[in-house]
Amino acid sequence: SPDKKPAPPKKKKKIQPKLSKEDIAAVEAKIQEAVQSQAWPVASKLLKNLAESDVSVELLKTTTVGKTVAALKKAADAKLVMAAKGLVARWKQMVRDADAASSA
């Protein structure tokens, strides 16, 4: 029937679609802009989105997003600094794992 209520959204953590080079570049630009204007909540949200996105090792190696996020470790916002450190560490581990797998 047309008045059937839609099923409630499942609380499963949704995996974001893989980001493209263009997506990464756009997010990077927004992060840099947020940092310049010291809009820490905006930068935090962008970082959170990146952390929840599927960023491939190839993208990490072929874009400067790692450097952009690493630069946030010097931000004047403690929560942002923590988030940036966590994400950089996770990405470095992903790259190490990928390198180890490809050289095995």
TABELWO-V213545 format. One line per field, one symbol per residue. ss: DSSP state (H for helix, E for strand, C for the rest). A space follows every 10 residues. Layout:
ss = ???
//
This chain:
ss = CCCCCCCCCC CCCCCCCECC HHHHHHHHHH HHHHHHCCCH HHHHHHHHHH HHCECCHHHH HHCCHHHHHH HHHHCCCHHH HHHHHHHHHH HHHHHHHHHH HHHC
//
